[in-house]
Structure formats: structure tokens, C-alpha cells
Amino acid sequence: MSNFSWKPRGSSEDRQGASYIEPSEVLYEIDLPMIFVTDEGPWKSIWYLCDKTDSLLRYLRSGTNTDIIDQLKSGSISVLQALRYPHHEIIDLDFSFQIVSSWKTNIEWIPSEFLPKQHAMLHADLEPILDIKFTGSNIKPHLLPISAIKRGVDGAYAALKKLAEAATSEEAAGEALYSSSIGRPKRSLKKLFDLPTQKLAFGSLEIAFSAPSDVQSDLYPDETRSKLEQMSNLLTNGLEWAYSYPNSKTERPSLNILEALERLSPPLEGAIEKVELRGQLIPTRKTLVLNRDISAHVRRAISQAKREDEESNYIYHGYVRELDKDNQTFTLRDSDGNDIGSFTCLEDTYEDALSAFSTGSEVAVIARSVRGKQFIEAHHIITDIQKLIESVKEP
Amino acid sequence: MLSLFLLHFGRHIGTMTFPSDWVDCPPAEAEDANGLIFRVVKTDPPTMEDMKTYEELGIKYGPLCKRRGLSVFKDVRAAMNCVDLFGQFGNLIAAASLNPEHGKVGPTKTKTQPEHHTWWPCQGIDRVSPFTCVNNDV
């Protein structure tokens, strides 16, 4: 009989006559229950198999409740987080699931190699598509500036949208992202960036996005998975380029990818100083850290790319007569009803576009047209155009 | 590397049989093995120690038929997740391209592990040689 390579730290318990352990629910099983739940009257425990010999199974047992188990099953918390709730015991069972010995212990005393990795979820599909954690000296529980939350949420949304556009346009090999001139995009586009929020934690400002609902329910998973893989490849190439800048041997990413990186990177000033990325879009399965040096590299590259792309900024005047709420695009027309152009809303412009559509008032749209893109990118919408004109006329 | 490996190992092996004392095992819902599966192993190349069933290891917990099979995954991400959860029991992922002569494969009925399957290798089959570690490819 071989022995365990480690002795549990803590007080040994007398479990003479202890009974057979009967899992009430098995959560993870590889030939035998590796993670399971037991009910002891009003109490519940979660068990994690941390070691075994050829005759004994060593489990970590932790107190739990229905809410924690539901969070574990839905992917709101990792397995290690579920195990961190008090109280802890190490329990050795024989292969008939009879208790042989036990120790009251603390999870911090257990060697880390016998515990799950920090972010490991109960199963693979619960791993977030992208988990973004914003850190900085001023990002602390109860001291989180609302500007940091806004920057974090806006940045994550904009970055995913840019990645989705880039992935879809590359896969379509030049086809338009949108299926009609009035701006209705292909159905696959929006679900790639308007992802379900899996976790929103304010203590450290962390946002995690889960897979689109069709992947979760197995509807058309291959098509969506293929696009998610494309997004992952584009992001990976972009990150490789950013990490090795200015000595990068890889080609500079497209403007869309650079802009996605810029939105993911920490701003050059403010509360967010570093951004940690992990999830299915990061294939190295490691946590990547973006700092302000990378932000500066990316911004320089964006400036250069914009000059090279021969793009132009224009101000357009007109009325928002058609608005696609799902895809956040709109059509601007002149007072005679002639089309001026089709625009896609960037950053905070959607609310202004919706307001202009509702009120029917004339607006000025500061926008950028980029070669190869069907939609003009609206960066600012000035809704009170008369006031703007009058203010310009005043000395 | 995966494609070369598929060409090499995806060959006809022999007639599929199971031990005569196996009653209702593999279960009726198990299908002929066919396609790529992944198993978490300890060594590269994998050895027979990586391919022992729980029945062979003397573990008496759970239904006997289940203990006669080997846990495998049909999705490499599920195997990677297993390594993240239980790296102490093996942190390498081996892939095999099975065909019906290798045995039967059926889904393991767990709500939280849709990609988890059980492979019942047929009697006398070489369980080790179909597998190649693919960690560097995933």
C-alpha cells in the first residue's frame, strides 16, 4: 500500500464508526466522483478529490449551501472559490467510500498542487469567453470611481465589437458585414459582441462574458464557435504584436484589432493602471497583463495606421430617419428625404442617435469613413445643432 | 501533427469482443467507437498505467459497468478543463482516433459534464498505442 506524499496540517479527528459517504449530487466525475455534494441534515458540504493512493481517496470537504452550488454550476464562481467557504476538513476514504481518517484544517494549509487552478470552472463551457479584470491603486472595494466602471464596461463592449467585426469581415473575405443598405447586419454579428455578462464584480472591477446563447444551447455551435476562434486568433496575433513592440516580427494588426487592443488596454491616466485578460479568447490559457506601456504602443500604431488608411473625418448634417436598435446603426437623410449615409454608432453616440430619431431634430454627426467599410463610423452626434450654430456666430 | 497521427493510427485492428462475463455492458446506448477522443494522462508517451480502468485498479465505487470503462472527452477543451481542475492526477492530454474495432463509446450521464464519455475497450485491444500526447498542439 502506498502512502500519501503529504500529511494534512490540522487537528486529527476521531471518526470511529463513521458511516459510508453517500453523495447527494455528483458535480464532476472521472471514473469516480471527483467533486460532489453531501447533505447532512440542514447542512451541505462540497467534496473535492485532492489526492489518492492505490487504496485511499483524500478529499477536501468544505461547507457550502444551495446558493454557492448554483453559482458554481452557472459559472459565476470557480471551483476554488466554491471550496473557500468555511469550514474545511481533509477526509481519507477507502475505495468503498468509508471514512478512514480526517483532520480539521484550513484550505490555505493545503499544498496548491492538490487544489484546482484559481480560475478553473466546473466544466469547460463555463469558462468565460473573455474575463477582464481592471486593477490600479485606487481600485478598491468601496473606493471604486464610477469613471473606472464606465471605462471598463465601455472598453470591453467596444473591444468585443471591433473583434467581432474584424472576425466576420475576414471570414466573409470581403463580403459586407451588413446585409442591406439600411444597416441590418448579418445575424451572426451582434451575438458575437453583445455577449451575456457572466460576472460583474466590483471589489476588483472584473467583467466576464460567457459564450453566446446558441453555443450554450448547442444551436449552430459550429458556426459561432468558428467565428469565436477567428476572434481568438485575431486577438492573439494582436497581443503578440503588442507585447513585442517595437521589435515585433509579426505584421502590425489591422486598425480594427488595434482599436480593440486600445479599448482593452488601460488608459494613460485615471484609476485603471493594468488590465488582466483571460478566457477562451486567450488560447495560451494564461492571464495576460496589459499595462500603460502597451497602451502607448497601441495608440502610436493607431495613429500611424489611420494616416496610412487615408481615412477622413467629416461633419454631416441631417435627420436620423431610420434607426436599427439591435445593431446600433442609423441612416441620415437631408430635409428632402435623400440619403446622406449609413452610420454605425461608436462609443456613446447611440443614445444621441436615439434621441435625434425620437425628436426628429436636425443633428450634426462627426464621423469617419474608412476605406472598405460600408458604414461610416459616428464618433460624436451633436443634437442641439441650432445652439451650436448660434454659439459659433457669436463673437 | 494531428493529421499525421490520424493517418497512422486510424487503421483496422480486428474483431470487437468483450469479456463473456460482462452482462449488459457496454450499455445499449453506447455506440461503436468512431473518431477523435482525448484522455488525461501522466506520462508522454502514455503507458498502460494511464489506461487502467477503475475495476482494474480495485476501486469498488459506482456501477460495475462504468468501472470497466475509461473516462474520455470528445472535446479537447473539456480535457484541458480537467487538467486545470485535477492536474495532480495527470497534466498531459493524449488524443486517439478510434474506430469500431477499438470498442464502444457512450456518453456519461452527468448534467454538468456534457463532453464526458466512457470508452469500453474491447478485449485484448492495445489501449496505449492509439494515443499520442497533443499538449503542444492545443
Boltz contact constraints between the chains, C-beta under 6 A:
constraints:
  - contact:
      token1: [A, 27]
      token2: [B, 112]
      max_distance: 6.0
  - contact:
      token1: [A, 29]
      token2: [B, 110]
      max_distance: 6.0
  - contact:
      token1: [A, 30]
      token2: [B, 71]
      max_distance: 6.0
  - contact:
      token1: [A, 31]
      token2: [B, 54]
      max_distance: 6.0
  - contact:
      token1: [A, 31]
      token2: [B, 71]
      max_distance: 6.0
  - contact:
      token1: [A, 32]
      token2: [B, 61]
      max_distance: 6.0
  - contact:
      token1: [A, 95]
      token2: [B, 59]
      max_distance: 6.0
  - contact:
      token1: [A, 95]
      token2: [B, 60]
      max_distance: 6.0
  - contact:
      token1: [A, 96]
      token2: [B, 60]
      max_distance: 6.0
  - contact:
      token1: [A, 97]
      token2: [B, 61]
      max_distance: 6.0
  - contact:
      token1: [A, 113]
      token2: [B, 88]
      max_distance: 6.0
  - contact:
      token1: [A, 114]
      token2: [B, 88]
      max_distance: 6.0
  - contact:
      token1: [A, 116]
      token2: [B, 85]
      max_distance: 6.0
  - contact:
      token1: [A, 117]
      token2: [B, 84]
      max_distance: 6.0
  - contact:
      token1: [A, 120]
      token2: [B, 84]
      max_distance: 6.0
  - contact:
      token1: [A, 120]
      token2: [B, 85]
      max_distance: 6.0
  - contact:
      token1: [A, 122]
      token2: [B, 112]
      max_distance: 6.0
  - contact:
      token1: [A, 123]
      token2: [B, 112]
      max_distance: 6.0
  - contact:
      token1: [A, 123]
      token2: [B, 113]
      max_distance: 6.0
  - contact:
      token1: [A, 124]
      token2: [B, 77]
      max_distance: 6.0
  - contact:
      token1: [A, 124]
      token2: [B, 78]
      max_distance: 6.0
  - contact:
      token1: [A, 124]
      token2: [B, 81]
      max_distance: 6.0
